Amino acid sequence: MPENLKYSPQSFIAHILAALILCCHFQVAFALDFGRIRPDEAAVYVQDLDSGEILLSHRADVAMNPASTMKLVTTFAAFRALGGNFRWQTEWRSNAAVANDALQGDLYWVGSGDPGFDQPDLQAMQQQLTQQGILSINGKVVLDRQVWGSSGSADGFENDAEENFVIPPDPHMIAYKVLWATATRNEAGQPAFLLNPPLYGIPTDTSRLTETEGRCGKLSNHVSAKLENNTLVFSGRLPASCIGEKMFVNVFDAQRFAEESFRGHWLAQGLGGLYGFGRGTAPPNSRILAVHYSKPLSEILTDMNKHSNNLIARSVFLTLGHQERGPHSVHNAEAAVRRQLVAAGLDDEALVLENGSGLSRRERLTARFLGSMLFQAYRSPFRDSFIHTLPIAGTDGTLRGRFRQVGRSLRMKTGTLRNVRALAGYWLPPNGRKLAVVVLINSHRSGGYLPDMDALVRRIVHDAAEWNAPTVQPASPQ
C-alpha cells in the first residue's frame, strides 16, 4: 500500500464512522423520496408523540429560515408565559373633572398593542364616555405610547411596503389601519363612497372615476384610492355592478388612523369639543374612564396561526417582553421568548429571532428544535389550545386548499417566503401513530417545490402506521 494511503487505527475508525454517517444520511433521503426537491435543500424531522421516538431526521440540525412556522415558537412562548386567558387592556384615562356634560381637560388613550382592536371596540369605548355624561371633550386626545419602546424590524421587504402583511404592530393599532370604502351613489345618482370610519375634514374626490358596465368581481380590481393634499381621491373605471361592494384603503399610518377613527366616530354622533390630538403619558393620578378587554389570547393566537397573521405575531412577541420587563426593546422580547424555551428544556442555540413572526430574512431555527418544541407543546397543559390554533388540512386557514385527501387529522402551520417553503405541525389520527412533523425547504427553487413538499408529507403520514411500533410506553402530559 502506498505510504500516503496508510491509516492509523484511530484514523481508520474515524473514516469508517464518517462513511456510515454519510451512508445513513443518504438512505434517509432516498427513503423519504423527495421528488424534485434536492435533499440538500430540505430538512425533515418526525417524532412519535406518545413514545418520544425520533422516527426521521434529515439535516435536522441545520439552521434554516422557517418563514411563518416561526409563529409556532411565539405561540408556544405565549401560552407558557401569558396563558390562554390573557387579555390586552386598552384604557382611556384622565385627571380632569367632568362638568357641564364635558370632560374639562385631556383624555389619555393608553395604547395596549391589542392586535384585534377594531372600530366597534372604539365605538364601545366612546359609548362608555357618553354613559358617564361626557358629551364633549374640552381638551385633546393624547396618545400614550409607552407600552412599547419600538415595534421592531422586518428588514428586507421594502418592495412590499404597501402590502398588508408587512404592516408593523403599533400600541394604537385599529383594524390593521385600513379604511373601508363602500361604493354607492349620491343624491344626484353619481358614484360616491361611504367610509368606515367616517372622515371629517378630509373630502373625497371621485372626478377621476368613470362609470362602466360589466361584471364587478373585486371592487379593488377596478378602483384605487390615495391621499392627495388631504383629499381622498378615487380613480379608475367603476362597473355599475360594483355598487354596494366594498374595498379597503390603506393611506394613513397607525397613529394618524387612530386619530381619524376617534374623530370620525365622535363627531358622527353629534358630540362636541375635541381640540385635536397629541402625544404624552397619562398622569399618575389619572383615573380610568373607559376600558376595553381583548379577546382571550387563545383566540387571538388561533386567528394568527390559521391565517398566518404577521401583525398579530409581532404584537404578541412584543407583549411577551412587556409583561416580563415593562417598557422594553425588541431585545427584551427576544430574551422573554428564550427564557420560556429554555425553561421547557429546549436548546435554543441555533435559534435566531427578529420579530417572532417569520416575516424575516434573518430568523433561523432547526427542524429538530421545532419538532422538539411541538413534542413539548403536545405534552403540556395547553396542548388542546395549541393544537386548536393550527390550520386543518383541506378545511380552513392556509390549508383550506391543501391536503384535501389526507383528512382533518393533519394540522399544520404553513410558511412561505421568497426561497422558503415550510410545514410544521401534527398528524393526529383517532387510531394510529400520532406524529410531530416538520419539513423545511430553503432554495431559490422552493416556489416550484410545493407539490413535492405536500407529497412528501402525505407519504410520511401514510407510512407512519407501517414503521416499527414504539418500544417506550406513552408518557402522561406534564
Number of C-alpha atoms within 10 A of each C-alpha: 5 5 6 6 6 10 11 8 9 8 11 12 12 12 13 11 12 12 12 11 12 11 12 13 15 13 12 16 21 12 9 17 15 17 14 12 20 13 20 12 16 25 24 27 25 29 23 21 24 19 17 20 15 17 16 19 18 23 22 23 16 15 19 24 27 33 30 28 29 28 30 28 25 26 26 23 23 23 23 19 18 16 15 18 11 17 18 19 14 23 20 25 23 25 19 17 11 18 11 11 14 22 23 19 18 23 26 27 26 24 21 26 26 26 25 18 21 15 15 12 18 20 15 14 18 21 16 17 20 15 10 13 15 21 22 22 22 19 18 17 25 22 23 21 22 17 19 23 15 16 18 19 13 20 12 11 12 9 7 11 10 11 10 15 14 17 18 19 24 25 25 25 24 24 18 22 24 19 21 18 21 19 21 17 14 10 7 7 8 10 18 20 20 17 18 16 20 19 20 13 10 13 11 20 17 16 11 11 18 13 13 13 11 10 11 16 12 12 22 17 12 15 19 16 20 16 17 11 8 11 13 18 18 19 17 18 17 23 18 16 16 23 17 14 16 18 18 17 18 18 17 15 15 22 18 14 22 22 17 20 22 22 21 18 21 21 16 14 10 9 16 16 16 20 13 14 18 14 14 14 13 22 11 8 9 14 15 14 18 18 19 19 15 19 16 14 20 22 15 22 28 21 19 24 28 21 18 26 21 24 24 24 30 30 26 30 29 30 26 22 23 20 15 15 14 15 17 19 17 23 14 19 27 20 16 23 24 21 15 19 20 12 10 16 11 16 15 15 12 15 17 16 22 22 29 30 31 29 29 22 18 17 21 20 25 25 28 25 22 27 25 24 21 27 23 21 25 22 17 18 14 19 17 12 17 22 19 17 24 29 26 25 23 19 16 16 21 20 21 14 11 15 18 14 9 15 14 17 15 25 26 27 27 26 24 20 18 13 16 24 27 27 24 29 25 27 26 18 14 8 7 10 19 21 29 27 31 30 27 28 30 21 18 12 17 22 16 14 20 16 13 16 23 16 15 19 23 16 13 18 23 12 10 19 13 9 9 8 12 15 9 10 9 12 11 8 13 10
